[in-house]
Amino acid sequence: TAQAVKKMTLRRAMRYLKNVIDKKEIVPFRHFNGAVGRKAQAKAFKHTQGRWPKKSAEVLLHLLKNAEANAEYKGLDNDHLVIEHIAVDRAPKMRRRTYRAHGRINAYMSSPCHIQIILGEKEHMVPHVSSADATADRPKKKESK
């Protein structure tokens, strides 16, 4: 989920994660995608497989809101913030145990993680140009005689 929001603006990333929670947009599964079903929404990312990881989307959304508050406190413009770096790393596992039949005990481990987010302020945001406007601005080719 973190790699899906990399290089997005802060506003777009928050809207995207809310859409993932509502199953309106999908998170493409590119690397660890064994037994992940094919979904039509993944075509938007030029991919075939994806899911809607609600739990991780909610955690990331909470972290982005916190990062937005930190940026506002530092005096940055929230409309020009871009997610420059985001990484999710493994943290040490926390151990518990579960009791099984015939007096046995098994490990019952949790898999926590460390999440790093670095937001940067972009100087100027380039507006999206439609294809019709882009073709009108191109110079015409000279006609051959």
DSSP file with accessible surface (Angstrom, degrees, kcal/mol):
  #  RESIDUE AA STRUCTURE BP1 BP2  ACC     N-H-->O    O-->H-N    N-H-->O    O-->H-N    TCO  KAPPA ALPHA  PHI   PSI    X-CA   Y-CA   Z-CA
    1    1 A T     >        0   0   41      0, 0.0     4,-0.8     0, 0.0     3,-0.2   0.000 360.0 360.0 360.0 -34.3    0.0    0.0    0.0
    2    2 A A  H >>  +     0   0    9      1,-0.2     3,-0.8     2,-0.2     4,-0.5   0.909 360.0  51.6 -67.1 -40.4    2.9    2.3    0.8
    3    3 A Q  H 34 S+     0   0  112      1,-0.2     3,-0.5     2,-0.2    -1,-0.2   0.773 101.6  63.0 -69.4 -23.1    4.5    2.0   -2.7
    4    4 A A  H 34 S+     0   0   15     -3,-0.2    -1,-0.2     1,-0.2    -2,-0.2   0.812 106.9  42.8 -70.1 -28.2    1.2    2.8   -4.3
    5    5 A V  H X< S+     0   0    1     -3,-0.8     3,-1.7    -4,-0.8    78,-0.2   0.457  84.3 123.7 -97.9   0.6    1.1    6.3   -2.8
    6    6 A K  T 3< S+     0   0   74     -4,-0.5    78,-0.1    -3,-0.5     3,-0.1  -0.348  80.6  11.2 -64.2 138.7    4.8    7.1   -3.4
    7    7 A K  T 3  S+     0   0  149     76,-2.0    -1,-0.3     1,-0.3     2,-0.2   0.499  99.7 126.8  70.6   5.9    5.4   10.3   -5.4
    8    8 A M    <   -     0   0   30     -3,-1.7    75,-2.7    75,-0.1    -1,-0.3  -0.575  68.4-104.5 -84.4 156.9    1.7   11.3   -5.0
    9    9 A T  B  >  -A   82   0A  39     73,-0.2     4,-2.6    -2,-0.2    73,-0.3  -0.424  33.7-112.3 -71.3 159.1    0.7   14.7   -3.7
   10   10 A L  H  > S+     0   0    0     71,-2.4     4,-2.3     1,-0.2     5,-0.2   0.921 116.8  48.8 -62.5 -43.4   -0.6   14.6   -0.1
   11   11 A R  H  > S+     0   0  100     70,-0.3     4,-2.2    67,-0.3    -1,-0.2   0.922 113.4  47.0 -63.0 -43.8   -4.2   15.4   -1.0
   12   12 A R  H  > S+     0   0   64      1,-0.2     4,-2.8     2,-0.2    -1,-0.2   0.898 111.1  51.8 -66.1 -40.0   -4.3   12.8   -3.8
   13   13 A A  H  X S+     0   0    0     -4,-2.6     4,-2.5     2,-0.2    -2,-0.2   0.917 110.8  47.5 -64.4 -41.0   -2.7   10.1   -1.5
   14   14 A M  H  X S+     0   0   16     -4,-2.3     4,-2.0     2,-0.2    -2,-0.2   0.918 113.9  47.0 -67.8 -39.9   -5.3   10.8    1.2
   15   15 A R  H  X S+     0   0  139     -4,-2.2     4,-2.1    -5,-0.2    -2,-0.2   0.907 112.1  51.9 -65.5 -39.9   -8.2   10.7   -1.3
   16   16 A Y  H  X S+     0   0    0     -4,-2.8     4,-2.1     2,-0.2    -2,-0.2   0.922 109.2  48.5 -62.7 -45.1   -6.7    7.5   -2.8
   17   17 A L  H  X S+     0   0    0     -4,-2.5     4,-2.1     1,-0.2    -1,-0.2   0.878 110.2  51.4 -67.3 -35.5   -6.5    5.7    0.6
   18   18 A K  H  X S+     0   0  100     -4,-2.0     4,-1.8     1,-0.2    -1,-0.2   0.903 110.4  49.9 -65.2 -37.6  -10.1    6.7    1.4
   19   19 A N  H  <>S+     0   0   35     -4,-2.1     5,-3.4     2,-0.2     6,-1.0   0.844 107.6  53.9 -68.1 -34.3  -11.1    5.2   -2.0
   20   20 A V  H ><5S+     0   0    0     -4,-2.1     3,-1.2     3,-0.2    -2,-0.2   0.923 107.7  50.1 -64.6 -42.3   -9.2    2.0   -1.2
   21   21 A I  H 3<5S+     0   0   41     -4,-2.1    -2,-0.2     1,-0.3    -1,-0.2   0.899 114.3  44.4 -63.4 -36.3  -11.1    1.7    2.0
   22   22 A D  T 3<5S-     0   0   98     -4,-1.8    -1,-0.3    -5,-0.1    -2,-0.2   0.388 114.6-119.6 -86.4   1.8  -14.4    2.2    0.1
   23   23 A K  T < 5S+     0   0  130     -3,-1.2    -3,-0.2    -4,-0.2    -2,-0.1   0.801  81.4 119.7  62.5  33.7  -13.2   -0.2   -2.7
   24   24 A K  S   <S+     0   0  136     -5,-3.4     2,-0.3     1,-0.2    -4,-0.2   0.712  77.4  28.7 -94.8 -27.1  -13.4    2.5   -5.3
   25   25 A E  S    S-     0   0   40     -6,-1.0     2,-0.3    -9,-0.2    -1,-0.2  -0.959  80.8-136.1-130.2 155.2   -9.7    2.3   -6.2
   26   26 A I        -     0   0    1     -2,-0.3    26,-0.2    15,-0.3    -6,-0.1  -0.703   9.2-129.4-113.0 157.1   -7.4   -0.7   -5.9
   27   27 A V  E     -C   51   0B   4     24,-2.4    24,-1.9    -2,-0.3     2,-0.2  -0.938  32.6-130.7-100.8 116.8   -3.8   -1.3   -4.7
   28   28 A P  E     -C   50   0B  10      0, 0.0     2,-0.8     0, 0.0    22,-0.3  -0.488   9.1-145.4 -70.9 135.7   -1.9   -3.1   -7.3
   29   29 A F        +     0   0   51     20,-1.9    20,-0.3    -2,-0.2    19,-0.2  -0.893  32.6 159.3-100.3 107.2    0.0   -6.2   -6.1
   30   30 A R        +     0   0  127     -2,-0.8     3,-0.2     2,-0.1    -1,-0.2   0.812  66.4  22.7 -98.6 -37.3    3.2   -6.2   -8.2
   31   31 A H  S    S+     0   0  147      1,-0.2     2,-1.5     3,-0.0     3,-0.1   0.914 123.7  35.8-103.2 -63.8    5.7   -8.3   -6.3
   32   32 A F  S    S+     0   0  175      1,-0.2    -1,-0.2     2,-0.0    -2,-0.1  -0.584  76.4 136.1 -93.0  76.0    4.2  -10.7   -3.8
   33   33 A N    >   +     0   0   44     -2,-1.5     3,-1.4    -3,-0.2     2,-0.2   0.076  14.2 138.6-118.0  24.1    1.2  -11.6   -5.9
   34   34 A G  T 3  S+     0   0   64      1,-0.3     3,-0.1    -3,-0.1    -3,-0.0  -0.537  82.6   4.2 -69.1 133.1    0.8  -15.3   -5.6
   35   35 A A  T 3  S+     0   0  100     -2,-0.2     2,-0.5     1,-0.2    -1,-0.3   0.718  94.7 137.5  64.0  23.4   -2.8  -16.3   -5.3
   36   36 A V    <   -     0   0   10     -3,-1.4    -1,-0.2    -7,-0.1    15,-0.1  -0.888  54.0-121.8 -97.8 128.6   -4.0  -12.7   -5.6
   37   37 A G        -     0   0   33     -2,-0.5    13,-1.3    -3,-0.1     2,-0.4  -0.195  21.4-106.7 -70.9 158.4   -7.0  -12.5   -7.9
   38   38 A R  B     -D   49   0C 205     11,-0.2     2,-0.4     3,-0.0    11,-0.2  -0.687  38.3-171.7 -85.4 136.4   -7.2  -10.5  -11.1
   39   39 A K    >   -     0   0   72      9,-2.2     3,-1.0    -2,-0.4     4,-0.2  -0.978  29.7-136.3-131.9 144.2   -9.3   -7.3  -10.8
   40   40 A A  G >  S+     0   0   75     -2,-0.4     3,-1.7     1,-0.2     4,-0.2   0.826 102.0  65.6 -67.9 -31.1  -10.4   -4.9  -13.5
   41   41 A Q  G >  S+     0   0   69      1,-0.3     3,-1.4     2,-0.2   -15,-0.3   0.753  86.9  71.4 -64.3 -21.7   -9.6   -1.8  -11.4
   42   42 A A  G X >S+     0   0    0     -3,-1.0     5,-1.6     6,-0.3     3,-1.5   0.673  76.9  80.0 -71.1 -12.8   -5.9   -2.8  -11.6
   43   43 A K  G X 5S+     0   0  158     -3,-1.7     3,-1.8     1,-0.3    -1,-0.3   0.792  79.1  68.9 -63.0 -26.0   -5.9   -1.7  -15.3
   44   44 A A  G < 5S+     0   0   86     -3,-1.4    -1,-0.3     1,-0.3    -2,-0.2   0.784 104.7  41.9 -63.2 -24.4   -5.5    1.9  -14.1
   45   45 A F  G < 5S-     0   0   49     -3,-1.5    -1,-0.3    -4,-0.2    -2,-0.2   0.172 120.3-109.4-104.2  14.1   -2.0    1.0  -12.9
   46   46 A K  T < 5S+     0   0  195     -3,-1.8     2,-0.3     1,-0.2    -3,-0.2   0.930  86.6 107.4  55.8  46.1   -1.2   -1.1  -16.0
   47   47 A H      < -     0   0   48     -5,-1.6    -1,-0.2     1,-0.1    -2,-0.2  -0.892  64.0-143.4-142.3 173.1   -1.4   -4.2  -14.0
   48   48 A T  S    S+     0   0   82     -2,-0.3    -9,-2.2   -19,-0.2     2,-0.3   0.699  74.3  61.4-114.7 -26.8   -3.7   -7.2  -13.5
   49   49 A Q  B     +D   38   0C  37    -20,-0.3   -20,-1.9   -11,-0.2     2,-0.3  -0.818  57.0 132.3-112.0 145.9   -3.7   -8.1   -9.8
   50   50 A G  E     -C   28   0B   0    -13,-1.3     2,-0.3    -2,-0.3   -13,-0.1  -0.982  26.0-157.1-174.4 168.2   -4.7   -6.2   -6.8
   51   51 A R  E     -C   27   0B 115    -24,-1.9   -24,-2.4    -2,-0.3   -12,-0.0  -0.882  29.2-113.4-144.9 178.3   -6.6   -6.0   -3.5
   52   52 A W        -     0   0   61     -2,-0.3     2,-1.4   -26,-0.2   -26,-0.1  -0.741  29.0-165.3-118.5  79.7   -8.2   -3.4   -1.1
   53   53 A P     >  -     0   0   31      0, 0.0     4,-2.0     0, 0.0     5,-0.2  -0.488   9.2-179.8 -73.3  94.7   -6.1   -3.7    2.1
   54   54 A K  H  > S+     0   0  121     -2,-1.4     4,-2.4     1,-0.2     5,-0.2   0.906  73.3  50.9 -64.8 -43.9   -8.3   -1.9    4.5
   55   55 A K  H  > S+     0   0  173      1,-0.2     4,-2.0     2,-0.2    -1,-0.2   0.941 114.2  42.0 -65.2 -46.7   -6.2   -2.2    7.6
   56   56 A S  H  > S+     0   0   47      1,-0.2     4,-2.5     2,-0.2    -1,-0.2   0.869 113.0  54.7 -70.9 -31.8   -3.0   -0.9    6.1
   57   57 A A  H  X S+     0   0    0     -4,-2.0     4,-2.4     2,-0.2    -1,-0.2   0.911 108.5  48.7 -66.0 -39.6   -4.8    1.8    4.2
   58   58 A E  H  X S+     0   0   92     -4,-2.4     4,-2.2     2,-0.2    -2,-0.2   0.908 111.7  49.1 -66.3 -39.6   -6.3    3.0    7.5
   59   59 A V  H  X S+     0   0   71     -4,-2.0     4,-2.2     2,-0.2    -2,-0.2   0.940 113.5  46.1 -64.8 -45.4   -2.9    3.0    9.2
   60   60 A L  H  X S+     0   0    7     -4,-2.5     4,-2.6     1,-0.2    -2,-0.2   0.891 110.5  53.4 -65.4 -38.8   -1.3    5.0    6.3
   61   61 A L  H  X S+     0   0   16     -4,-2.4     4,-2.0     2,-0.2    -1,-0.2   0.918 109.0  49.5 -62.0 -41.3   -4.2    7.4    6.2
   62   62 A H  H  X S+     0   0  131     -4,-2.2     4,-1.9     1,-0.2    -2,-0.2   0.914 111.8  48.7 -63.4 -41.8   -3.7    8.1   10.0
   63   63 A L  H  X S+     0   0   52     -4,-2.2     4,-2.7     1,-0.2    -2,-0.2   0.883 109.6  51.9 -66.9 -37.2    0.1    8.6    9.4
   64   64 A L  H  X S+     0   0    1     -4,-2.6     4,-2.3     2,-0.2    -1,-0.2   0.878 108.0  51.6 -68.1 -35.4   -0.5   11.0    6.5
   65   65 A K  H  X S+     0   0  101     -4,-2.0     4,-2.0     2,-0.2    -1,-0.2   0.906 111.5  48.1 -64.7 -39.9   -2.9   13.1    8.6
   66   66 A N  H  X S+     0   0   82     -4,-1.9     4,-2.3     2,-0.2    -2,-0.2   0.923 111.4  49.6 -65.1 -42.7   -0.2   13.2   11.3
   67   67 A A  H  X S+     0   0   18     -4,-2.7     4,-2.4     1,-0.2    -2,-0.2   0.870 108.8  53.5 -64.7 -35.8    2.4   14.2    8.7
   68   68 A E  H  X S+     0   0   32     -4,-2.3     4,-2.3     2,-0.2    -1,-0.2   0.916 108.9  48.5 -64.5 -41.8    0.1   16.9    7.4
   69   69 A A  H  X S+     0   0   53     -4,-2.0     4,-2.2     1,-0.2    -2,-0.2   0.905 111.4  50.4 -65.1 -39.3   -0.3   18.4   10.9
   70   70 A N  H  X S+     0   0   90     -4,-2.3     4,-1.7     1,-0.2    -2,-0.2   0.905 110.9  48.7 -64.6 -40.9    3.5   18.3   11.4
   71   71 A A  H  <>S+     0   0    6     -4,-2.4     5,-2.7     2,-0.2     4,-0.4   0.888 110.3  51.0 -66.6 -38.7    4.0   20.1    8.1
   72   72 A E  H ><5S+     0   0  128     -4,-2.3     3,-1.1     1,-0.2    -1,-0.2   0.903 108.5  52.1 -65.3 -38.4    1.4   22.7    9.0
   73   73 A Y  H 3<5S+     0   0  212     -4,-2.2    -1,-0.2     1,-0.3    -2,-0.2   0.872 108.0  51.8 -65.3 -34.9    3.2   23.3   12.3
   74   74 A K  T 3<5S-     0   0  167     -4,-1.7    -1,-0.3    -5,-0.1    -2,-0.2   0.508 121.2-109.5 -79.3  -6.5    6.5   23.8   10.4
   75   75 A G  T < 5 +     0   0   67     -3,-1.1    -3,-0.2    -4,-0.4     2,-0.2   0.684  66.5 147.5  89.3  19.6    4.9   26.4    8.2
   76   76 A L      < -     0   0   61     -5,-2.7     2,-0.7    -6,-0.1    -1,-0.3  -0.537  55.7-106.9 -85.7 156.6    4.8   24.4    4.9
   77   77 A D    >   -     0   0   66     -2,-0.2     3,-1.3     1,-0.2     4,-0.1  -0.718  23.6-155.9 -85.1 115.6    2.0   24.8    2.3
   78   78 A N  G >  S+     0   0   17     -2,-0.7     3,-0.9     1,-0.3   -67,-0.3   0.747  88.8  63.1 -66.5 -23.0   -0.2   21.6    2.5
   79   79 A D  G 3  S+     0   0   98      1,-0.2    -1,-0.3   -69,-0.1   -68,-0.1   0.707 106.6  44.0 -74.8 -18.1   -1.4   22.1   -1.1
   80   80 A H  G <  S+     0   0   58     -3,-1.3    42,-3.2   -71,-0.1     2,-0.3   0.190  83.5 123.2-111.8  16.8    2.2   21.6   -2.5
   81   81 A L  E <   - B   0 121A   1     -3,-0.9   -71,-2.4    40,-0.2     2,-0.4  -0.617  37.4-172.8 -83.6 137.5    3.3   18.6   -0.3
   82   82 A V  E     -AB   9 120A  14     38,-3.1    38,-2.8    -2,-0.3     2,-1.1  -0.968  31.7-115.8-127.4 143.0    4.5   15.5   -2.1
   83   83 A I  E     + B   0 119A   0    -75,-2.7   -76,-2.0    -2,-0.4    36,-0.2  -0.677  39.4 171.6 -78.8 101.8    5.4   12.1   -0.6
   84   84 A E  E     +     0   0A  98     34,-1.8     2,-0.4    -2,-1.1    -1,-0.2   0.858  63.9  15.0 -81.2 -38.5    9.1   12.0   -1.5
   85   85 A H  E     + B   0 118A  64     33,-1.8    33,-2.9   -79,-0.0     2,-0.3  -0.999  59.7 166.8-141.8 134.9   10.0    8.9    0.4
   86   86 A I  E     + B   0 117A   2     -2,-0.4     2,-0.3    31,-0.2    31,-0.2  -0.972   9.1 170.0-146.9 132.2    8.0    6.1    2.1
   87   87 A A  E     - B   0 116A  17     29,-2.0    29,-2.8    -2,-0.3     2,-0.5  -0.998  20.5-156.1-144.4 143.7    9.3    2.8    3.4
   88   88 A V  E     + B   0 115A  73     -2,-0.3     2,-0.3    27,-0.2    27,-0.2  -0.985  21.6 179.2-121.7 119.6    7.9    0.0    5.5
   89   89 A D  E     - B   0 114A  82     25,-2.9    25,-3.0    -2,-0.5     2,-0.1  -0.870  32.4 -98.1-119.9 156.0   10.5   -2.1    7.3
   90   90 A R  E     - B   0 113A 234     -2,-0.3    23,-0.2    23,-0.2     3,-0.0  -0.417  33.7-156.6 -70.4 144.2   10.2   -5.1    9.6
   91   91 A A        -     0   0   16     21,-1.9     2,-0.0    -2,-0.1    -1,-0.0  -0.735  39.0 -74.1-111.5 164.9   10.3   -4.5   13.4
   92   92 A P        -     0   0  105      0, 0.0     2,-0.1     0, 0.0    -1,-0.1  -0.357  57.0-111.5 -59.7 138.1   11.2   -7.1   16.0
   93   93 A K        -     0   0  116     18,-0.1     2,-0.5     1,-0.1    18,-0.2  -0.386  21.4-132.4 -72.5 146.4    8.5   -9.6   16.5
   94   94 A M  E     -E  110   0D 119     16,-0.7    16,-1.9    -2,-0.1     2,-0.4  -0.872  24.3-137.8-100.4 134.2    6.6   -9.7   19.8
   95   95 A R  E     +E  109   0D 183     -2,-0.5     2,-0.3    14,-0.2    14,-0.2  -0.751  33.5 150.2-102.0 135.0    6.2  -13.1   21.3
   96   96 A R  E     -E  108   0D 161     12,-0.7    12,-2.3    -2,-0.4     2,-0.4  -0.823  32.0-127.5-136.9-178.4    3.2  -14.7   22.9
   97   97 A R  E     -E  107   0D 154     -2,-0.3     2,-0.4    10,-0.2    10,-0.2  -0.986   7.6-153.4-138.9 150.9    2.1  -18.3   23.2
   98   98 A T  E     -E  106   0D  46      8,-2.6     8,-2.6    -2,-0.4     2,-0.5  -0.928  21.7-125.8-119.6 145.5   -1.0  -20.3   22.4
   99   99 A Y  E     -E  105   0D 154     -2,-0.4     6,-0.2     6,-0.2     2,-0.2  -0.779  29.2-169.9 -98.5 130.5   -1.9  -23.5   24.1
  100  100 A R    >   -     0   0  125      4,-2.9     3,-0.6    -2,-0.5     4,-0.3  -0.505  32.0 -68.8-111.8 180.0   -2.6  -26.6   21.9
  101  101 A A  G >  S+     0   0   58      1,-0.2     3,-1.1    -2,-0.2    -1,-0.2  -0.235 110.7  26.9 -68.3 156.4   -4.1  -30.0   22.4
  102  102 A H  G 3  S-     0   0  179      1,-0.2    -1,-0.2     2,-0.0    -2,-0.0   0.802 132.1 -64.1  62.1  31.0   -2.2  -32.7   24.4
  103  103 A G  G <  S+     0   0   77     -3,-0.6    -1,-0.2     1,-0.2     2,-0.2   0.670  95.4 141.2  76.2  16.5   -0.3  -30.2   26.6
  104  104 A R    <   -     0   0  130     -3,-1.1    -4,-2.9    -4,-0.3     2,-0.4  -0.566  37.4-151.1 -91.7 161.3    1.7  -28.6   23.8
  105  105 A I  E     -E   99   0D  80     -6,-0.2     2,-0.3    -2,-0.2    -6,-0.2  -0.992   9.8-167.9-131.2 135.1    2.5  -24.9   23.4
  106  106 A N  E     -E   98   0D  63     -8,-2.6    -8,-2.6    -2,-0.4     2,-0.1  -0.879  30.4 -98.6-118.9 157.6    3.1  -23.0   20.1
  107  107 A A  E     -E   97   0D  61     -2,-0.3     2,-0.4   -10,-0.2   -10,-0.2  -0.427  26.9-165.6 -70.9 146.0    4.5  -19.6   19.3
  108  108 A Y  E     +E   96   0D 125    -12,-2.3   -12,-0.7    -2,-0.1     2,-0.3  -0.810  21.5 178.5-135.3  86.0    1.9  -16.9   18.7
  109  109 A M  E     -E   95   0D  73     -2,-0.4     2,-0.3   -14,-0.2   -14,-0.2  -0.674  21.5-145.7-101.2 147.2    3.9  -14.0   17.1
  110  110 A S  E     -E   94   0D  35    -16,-1.9   -16,-0.7    -2,-0.3    -2,-0.0  -0.759  11.5-140.8-102.7 157.4    2.9  -10.6   15.9
  111  111 A S        +     0   0   94     -2,-0.3   -18,-0.1   -18,-0.2    -2,-0.0  -0.707  27.6 177.2-120.1  79.2    4.6   -8.9   12.9
  112  112 A P        -     0   0   44      0, 0.0   -21,-1.9     0, 0.0     2,-0.3  -0.241   9.4-156.6 -76.4 171.8    4.9   -5.2   13.6
  113  113 A C  E     -B   90   0A  67    -23,-0.2     2,-0.5     2,-0.0   -23,-0.2  -0.959  17.2-126.1-146.5 160.9    6.6   -2.8   11.2
  114  114 A H  E     -B   89   0A 106    -25,-3.0   -25,-2.9    -2,-0.3     2,-0.5  -0.946  25.3-160.4-106.9 132.3    8.4    0.6   11.1
  115  115 A I  E     -B   88   0A  53     -2,-0.5     2,-0.4   -27,-0.2   -27,-0.2  -0.957   3.5-165.8-118.2 126.7    7.0    3.1    8.6
  116  116 A Q  E     -B   87   0A  94    -29,-2.8   -29,-2.0    -2,-0.5     2,-0.4  -0.941   7.3-179.4-109.8 133.5    9.0    6.1    7.4
  117  117 A I  E     -B   86   0A  43     -2,-0.4     2,-0.5   -31,-0.2   -31,-0.2  -0.998   6.2-174.5-132.8 128.7    7.4    9.0    5.5
  118  118 A I  E     -B   85   0A  88    -33,-2.9   -33,-1.8    -2,-0.4   -34,-1.8  -0.988   8.4-164.3-122.5 120.6    9.2   12.1    4.2
  119  119 A L  E     -B   83   0A  34     -2,-0.5     2,-0.3   -36,-0.2   -36,-0.2  -0.834   5.5-168.4-102.1 141.2    7.1   14.9    2.7
  120  120 A G  E     -B   82   0A   8    -38,-2.8   -38,-3.1    -2,-0.4     2,-0.6  -0.935  22.7-119.3-127.1 153.9    8.6   17.6    0.5
  121  121 A E  E     -B   81   0A  79     -2,-0.3     2,-0.4   -40,-0.2   -40,-0.2  -0.806  23.3-144.9 -95.1 123.3    7.2   20.8   -0.8
  122  122 A K        -     0   0  107    -42,-3.2     3,-0.2    -2,-0.6     0, 0.0  -0.729   7.9-141.0 -86.2 136.0    7.1   21.1   -4.5
  123  123 A E  S    S+     0   0  166     -2,-0.4     2,-0.4     1,-0.2    -1,-0.1   0.960  81.9   5.6 -64.5 -53.1    7.8   24.6   -5.8
  124  124 A H        -     0   0  135     -3,-0.1     2,-0.5   -44,-0.0    -1,-0.2  -0.996  69.0-139.0-137.1 134.6    5.2   24.7   -8.6
  125  125 A M        -     0   0   76     -2,-0.4   -45,-0.0    -3,-0.2     0, 0.0  -0.804  19.8-136.3 -92.5 127.9    2.6   22.1   -9.5
  126  126 A V        -     0   0  117     -2,-0.5     2,-0.1     1,-0.0     3,-0.1  -0.723  22.0-127.0 -85.0 124.2    2.2   21.5  -13.2
  127  127 A P        -     0   0  103      0, 0.0     2,-0.3     0, 0.0    -1,-0.0  -0.396  28.5-102.0 -71.0 149.7   -1.5   21.4  -14.2
  128  128 A H        -     0   0  182     -2,-0.1     2,-0.5     1,-0.0     0, 0.0  -0.522  34.8-150.6 -71.9 132.3   -2.6   18.3  -16.1
  129  129 A V        -     0   0   76     -2,-0.3     2,-0.0    -3,-0.1    -1,-0.0  -0.893  11.7-129.0-108.1 131.0   -3.0   19.1  -19.9
  130  130 A S     >  -     0   0   53     -2,-0.5     4,-1.8     1,-0.1     3,-0.2  -0.330  26.1-110.7 -72.8 161.9   -5.6   17.1  -21.9
  131  131 A S  H  > S+     0   0  101      1,-0.2     4,-1.8     2,-0.2     5,-0.2   0.833 115.8  57.9 -66.7 -29.3   -4.4   15.5  -25.2
  132  132 A A  H  > S+     0   0   64      1,-0.2     4,-1.2     2,-0.2    -1,-0.2   0.917 108.9  44.8 -68.0 -40.1   -6.5   18.0  -27.3
  133  133 A D  H  > S+     0   0   92     -3,-0.2     4,-1.2     1,-0.2    -1,-0.2   0.860 110.4  55.4 -70.2 -34.6   -4.7   21.0  -25.8
  134  134 A A  H  X S+     0   0   35     -4,-1.8     4,-0.6     1,-0.2    -2,-0.2   0.886 107.1  48.7 -68.5 -36.5   -1.3   19.3  -26.1
  135  135 A T  H  < S+     0   0   83     -4,-1.8     3,-0.5     1,-0.2    -1,-0.2   0.832 107.4  56.1 -73.2 -28.8   -1.7   18.7  -29.9
  136  136 A A  H  < S+     0   0   76     -4,-1.2    -1,-0.2     1,-0.2    -2,-0.2   0.819 105.5  51.8 -71.7 -29.2   -2.8   22.3  -30.5
  137  137 A D  H  < S+     0   0  134     -4,-1.2    -1,-0.2    -3,-0.1    -2,-0.2   0.619  87.3 101.3 -82.7 -14.4    0.4   23.6  -28.9
  138  138 A R  S  < S-     0   0  165     -4,-0.6     2,-0.1    -3,-0.5    -3,-0.0  -0.459  81.4-108.1 -71.7 145.1    2.8   21.5  -31.0
  139  139 A P        -     0   0  124      0, 0.0     2,-0.2     0, 0.0    -1,-0.1  -0.439  37.2-111.0 -71.2 146.0    4.5   23.2  -33.9
  140  140 A K        -     0   0  193     -2,-0.1     2,-0.2     1,-0.1     3,-0.0  -0.472  29.4-113.8 -75.7 145.3    3.3   22.1  -37.3
  141  141 A K        -     0   0  201     -2,-0.2     2,-0.2     1,-0.1    -1,-0.1  -0.540  35.2-106.1 -76.0 146.1    5.5   20.1  -39.6
  142  142 A K        -     0   0  205     -2,-0.2     2,-0.3     1,-0.1    -1,-0.1  -0.496  34.6-116.7 -72.8 139.4    6.7   21.8  -42.8
  143  143 A E        -     0   0  184     -2,-0.2     2,-0.2     1,-0.1    -1,-0.1  -0.562  26.8-123.7 -78.0 136.5    5.0   20.5  -45.9
  144  144 A S              0   0  121     -2,-0.3    -1,-0.1     1,-0.1     0, 0.0  -0.568 360.0 360.0 -80.5 143.7    7.3   18.8  -48.3
  145  145 A K              0   0  255     -2,-0.2    -1,-0.1     0, 0.0     0, 0.0  -0.580 360.0 360.0 -93.2 360.0    7.3   20.3  -51.9
